[in-house]
Amino acid sequence: MSPTGSKDPLHIAIIGGGITGVNLALGLQARNVSYSIYERSAGFREIGAGIGFSPNAERAMAALNPDILTSYKRLANPNGEDYFQWVNGCATDEPIFKLHVGKDGFQGGLRSKFLEEWAKLIPPTAVQFSKQLDTITEPTPDSPKLRLHFTDGTTATADAVIGCDGIHSRVRDLLLAPQTTTNPPAPGDQPPSSPPTTAHPTYTHKFCFRTLAPMPAAIAAIGPTQASTRFMYNGPGAHLITYPVGNSTLLNILAVIDATSSTPWPYGQRHTAPGHRSEAERAFEQWGPTARAIVGLFPDSEEGAPLDKWALFDMAEYPMPGYARGRVGVAGDAAHAAGPHLGAGAGMGVEDAAVLAAVLGAIGGWWEGDGEGEGHELLERALRVFNEVRYSRTQWVVHAAREACDLFQWRDEAIGKDPERFGREITELFHTIWKYDVDGMVEEALAKLGAPAS
C-alpha cells in the first residue's frame, strides 16, 4: 500500500467517552489517526468517586500519549506512604500486611477530575454527545465503510468501530449477534432490548457503598495516619478501603458487603438503588472501633442525606469469546468487566487502548483509503491481533479480582488471618498486574500485525 495522503483517511469510531474511550482517542490523536467519539450522555461523565491507577496503567498512559500521563500526575493525590496496608478490621487495627507500591505509585484521585482533564485534550469537533448507538450496517462493495445508526435517527461512517461503552455495552451485543454488523431495522421494528444469553455481566452477590468524607471529619473519626494513605480493613463477609483524594481534602471510602448467594439483586441490570447507612452498620457491627467509625462517615439517608447502594457485576461467568469480529471490537469494561477488588479495571482499559492505538496507528501510516479492500483487511487483522494480545491477561484479571475479594473477606480463614500466607497470595495477584511489560505487549502486537507490502 502507498503512504497516507489519500482524500479518504483512516477514520475510527469510538463508542463511549469514559476512561477507556478517551485514552484510546488520545492515543490515536498522538498517531495522527482520525477518530470520532460518540457518547450517550450529554457530556463526559464518570460514575463512582475515587480511583487509583497502578504502575502498569501509568506505563500504558505513557505508551499512548505522554500528555495523558502528565495530566494524570498533575491531579493524582500524593501518597501518605507508598504502601498498601491491610489490617484486621475486627480487631484494633491489627496489622496483617504491607505491600510497597513503588515511589509515588498507585496514586488516587477523583474519577471525574481525571476524565475532565483528559477531555480538555480532545478537540470539540471530535466528539458528539447524546448519541446512543442502535445498529451498524454491513459494508457493501459500493459502500465499504461501516455505517453507524443512532437512536436519534442520525448516521455516521467509519472504517472501524471500537466499543468502549461500558459494562452494558451495545457494541458487545452487536458483536454477539449472528452477524457482526446488522442492517437497520425496518420502520416499526424494535432492536432487541435484552442482552444475549451468552457473554454478559452477572451480579456477584456483593454490593458496596461509596462516599467522599471531608478530611477534617475523617481525621476526627480515625486519626491522621489512617486518613493519610491507603488502608484496607479485612474481615468476614465484608471489607473497607480508604484513601485520600482531592489533594487530601477528602477521604474516599468503599465498603464492600457480601450478600447471601441465594439473594438476587432485585433491580435487574441497574447498578444502583437507594441505600441506607443502617445496612452498612449492621454488616460491620461486630468489627473494631476504626471500622465502625469509618462506616459512621457515610451520610445518614434516614436524615435525608442521599446514599446509593451499588451492585457489583462482572463477566467471570459469561465471558466474551473474543473481543473483535470483522472491523468491530470492544475494549475496557465492554470486553472484560471485573470487580474493583484489585483496582485494575480502568488500568486494563488503558492497556487495551495502548494496543489498539499502536496497531491502528501503524495501519494509519500505511493507509490508502481507496475502498479497494486491502486497508479494511488490515483493520480486521489489527483487531484480531488486539484480541490475541489482550484476551488471556484481561480474562485472568476478571477472576483474580474475585480471588482478591475472597482473601479480603476471609473466605479461607487460615489464609485471611495469617500474615505470611495472606501476604504471599495478595502480592502475587498485585504483582502480576503491576509488573507487566506494557512496552513488550505493544511490541508484540506490532510484530504480529507485520508490515504490509508497500
N, C-alpha and C positions, 0 to 999 in steps of 0.2 A: 504494500500500500504506500501511497505517497504521503509526505508530511502534511500536517494540518495546513489549512489555507482555503478549504472549501467554503462555499457560500452557506453550507449547512453543517455547522459544527456539532460535535457530540453534545447531547443535552440529557441530563439526568433529572428525573422527577423524584423528589424525596417526600414521602407522605409522613407527616408528623414533625413538629418543631420542638420536640423535647431535647434532652441532653444528647441522645444518640444522633438525632437528625441534624441538630445544629453543629455538632462536631464533624459529622460527615460533610456537611455543606462547607465548613471552613477548610476541611482537608481538600475538597475539590477546588475550592477557590484558590488555595495555595498552588494548585497544579494547573490553573487556567482552564478548568473544565466547567462548562456552563451547567447551571442547575436551577431548579425552582423548588421551593419548599411550599407544600400545601398543608396548612394547619387547620384543624376543625374548630379550634377555639377562636375567640375574637382577638387574641394576641398571644405572644409567647407565654406559656404557663407551665409551671411545675407543681405537682401536688406534693404534699409532705412538708417537713420542716427542715431539719438538718440533714447533711450528707457529708461523707468523707470519701476521699479518693486515695486509693492505695498507691504504692510506688510504681507498680506496673501501669496503672492508669496514667500517671504522670508521664511515664516514658512514651505511652501511646499518644498523649497530647502533643509531646514534642515531635513525634514522628508525623503527626497530622499537619500541624501548623504551629510554629513556635509562639505565635500570638495567643493561642489557646492556653498554653502553659503559663505565659506571662500574666494573662488576665486572672487565671486561677490563683496563682501565687499572690497576686495583689490583694485578693479578697480572703484568702484562706486564713483561718484563725490560728494564731501561734499556739503550739502545744505547751501546756504547763510542764509536762515531761514527755520525752519521746518514747513512751511505753503504752501498751495496752495493759491494764491492770484488772485482774479478776479477784473478787473477794467472795467469801461465803456470806450471802445476803441474809442467812438465817442466824448468823452469829454477829458479834460486834465487829463487823468488817474484817474478819479473819482472812489474811492474805492466802490466795490459792496459787497465783502465778503471775509473773510479769513478762511481757514479750516486747523486746525492743523493736521499734518500727523504723529505725534509721533517723538520722539527723533531719529534723523538721519533716518527718514522714507521716503519712496518713493524716493530713490536716483536714479539718472540717470547716463547714460554713453553712450558709442558708442556700438551699436549692434554688430558690427564686433569684437570689442575687447573682449566683454563678451564671444562670441562664440569661439573665438580663445583660450581664457584662459581655458574654459571648455574642449575644444577638446584636450588640452595637457594631460588631464587625461585619455584619451581613447587610448588603445594600437593600434598601426598602423595595426595590424593583424585583428582588429575587424571592420574595415571599408573598403568598396570598393567604389571608386569614378567612375564617368561616367557610372553609372548603372541606366538606365531608365526602370522601371517595365513595362512589357507588359501584361502578364496574370498570373494567378495562377491556377495550376492544382489541381483538387479534389483528396483527398486521396482515396486509394483503400485498400481492405483487405491485399493485398500483399505489399502495399507501403503506410503506414499510415501517413507519413509526407506530408505536403503541399509542392508542387514544384513551385518555382518562375521562370518565364521565362522573360528574359530581352531582350530589343530590339537589343542588340548586338549578340544575339544567345546563350548566356550562360544561365545556370540554377543554382539554389541553392535550398536547402531544409530547412524547419523549422517546428517546432511544432505549432507555431502561428505566425501571421503576424500582425504588428501594423503599420498603415499608418500615418506617421507624415509628409506627403508630401505636406502640404500647401493647400492654398485656391483652387487650381486647381488640386485636388488630383486624381491620377489614382486609388488608392486603394478604394476611395469612389465610383468611377464609377463602379468598380468591385463588390462592396458590393450591389450596386443598380441594378445590372444585375439580370436576372431571377434566376441565381444561384449565391451563394456567391463566388464560385471559378469556373473557366471555363477552359476547355481543351484548349491547344494552338491551334491557327488556322492552318488549312491545308496549305501547301505551296501555295503561291499566294494570300491567303485570307488576308484581312486587318482588324485589330480590329477597332471598332467604334472610330472615331476621335472627335466626338462632345459629349458634356456632356448629360446626360439623361434629360428628360423633368421635372423631379422632383428632389428636393434636390440639388440645385446648386446655386452658388453665382450670385447675380444680382447687377447692377450698382445702387448706391443710389442717383444718381443725385447730387453728391458732388465730387469735386476734390480738390487736395491740391498741394502746392509747399513746398519743404523741402530744407533747406540748413544748412550748418555749417559756421557761420561767425567768423572770427578771433576775439578774445576777445577785443583787443585794438580798432578795428573798431566798435564793438558793444558798448563798453563803450563810445566812442566818439559820437555815434549816440543817445543812450538812457540813458546814465549815469550809474555809478557803481551799484546803488541799484537795478535798473530794470534788470541789466545783471547778478546779483549775485545769483538769486534764481528763482523759478518757478512763472511766471506770465501768466495769461490768459486774453486776451482782447476780450470782448464780444461786439456784435453789430449786426445790421440787415443783415442777409444773409451771414455772414462770421464770422470767429473768428481767433485769433492768439494765439499760445502757444510758450513760450520761456523758456529755462532753460540751465544752463551751463553744459558742458561735457568736457571730455579730461583734467581732473584736472584743470578745469576752464580756459582752453586755448581757448575754442570755445564756441559759443552760438548756441545751437540747436534751429532752428526756423521752425515752422509748421504753414502754412496759409491754412485754410480750407475755401473753397468758395462754395456756393450753386449755382448749375446750374439750369436753368429752368427745371421744372419737365417734360416738353414736349420734351426736347432736349436729344436725345440718345447719349451715348458715341460712337463716330464714329470708335473706334478701336477694337470692338468686346470684347473678353475676355483678351486682352492685357492691362496691368495695366498702362503702361507709354507711353507718347507721348512727342515729343518736345514741350516745353512751352516757354513763353515769360514773362519777368517781367512786361511788359505793361499790361498783363491780371490782375495780382495782383494789380498793381497800379490803374487800373480802379475800381476794387472791393472795394478798400479802399480809394478812392479819397476824399470822404466826411467825413472821420474819423479824429480823432485828430492827433496832430503832432507826438506823440510817435509811434502810429500805422503806420503812413506813413514812419517814419524813419526806422522802422523795415523792412517794405517792401523794402525800399531802400537798405537793406543789401543783398537782393537776387542778384545773378550775372546777369549782363545785357547780355542776349542772343543776342541782336542786335549788341553788340560789340564783339561777338564771344565766350562769356562765356557760357558753356552748362547749361541748366536748364530744368529739366524734369517736366512734369505735371503728377500727379498720380491720377488716378481714384480710388474712394473708393467703394469697393464692400463689401457686407455682405451676410449672409444667412438667413436674417429675413423673407423674403417672401417665400422661398422654403427650409425649414429646413430638416435636416436628420430625418427620422422616428425613428432611433436608431443608436447607434454608434458601433454596433457589430452584427455579424451574423456568427454562427459557430465559427471557430478559427481565424477569421479575424476581426480586429477592426480599428477604426480611432480615432485620438486624435488631439487636438490643432485646428488650422485653417481648417484642413481637415474635422473636425467634426462640427465646430460651428464658422465659421469666423465671426468676429464682426468688427465694425468700431473702430477707435483708440480713440474715444472721452472720454472714461473713463480710458484709459491707462491699460486695463485689459486683452487684447487679449493674450499676451505672458504669463501673470500670470495664465490664465485659462489653457494654455497648460502645465505649470509646475504643477498645481494642478492635471490635468489629469495624468501626469506622476507619481505623488506620489501614486495615487490609483493603477495604473497599476503595478508599481514596487512592491507595497505591496502584491497584490493578486498573481501576478506571482512569486514573491519571496517565498510566502507561499507554492505554488504548487511545486516550485523547491526543497523545503525541503522535500517533500513527494514523489518526482518523482521517478518512477521506470524505465520508458523509455523502457518497454518491448514490446511496439507495440500492446498490447492486447486491448487497447481502453479505459481503465479506466482513464489513465492520460489525454488523449485527451478530455474525457468527463469533467474532472475537468477544463481543459482550457476553454472549452465552457462556463462552469458555471462561471468561473472567469470573462470572458468578459461580460457576462450578468450582473454580479454584478457591474462591472465598469459602464455599461450603466445606471443601476438603480440609482447608487450613483451620477453620474455626469450630467445626462441629464437635469433635471429641472434647476439647477443653471446656467449651461452654456447657455441654451436657454434664460433664463432671461437676462443674460448679453448682448446677441445679441440685444435684444430690448431696454434694458436700455441705451446702447450706443447711440442709436437713440434719446432717450429721452434727454440725456445729450446734444447732439448736438443742439436739438431744444431749450434748455434752453440757451446755449451759443449764439445762433443766433436769440434770441428774437422772436421765433415763437408765444409765448404768451407774448406780450409786458408788460402786467400787472405784470407778474412774473419776466420777464427778467430785468426790471428796478427797481424792488422793492427788496432792500437788504434782508429784512426779509424772504420774500417768496422764493426768489432765494436760499438763504442760507439753508432754510429748505428742499427744494426739492433736491438740489445737495448734501447736507450732507447725506440724506437718501440713495441716489444712491451709493455714495462712501463708506459709512459705511457698507452697505450690502455686498460689495466686501471685504473691508479691515478687518472687524471684524468677518470673517467666521472662524469656528472652524475646522482648517485643520486636526489636530490630531484626532478630533472626527470623521471626514469624513473617515479617514483611518481606524479607529477602527470599524466604521460601516461596511465598505466594508469587512473587515476580518471576522466580525461576520456573515455577510450574506453569505460569502463563506463557513464558517464552516470547521471543521477539518474532513477530510475523515478518514474512518476506517483504522487503522494501521495493 
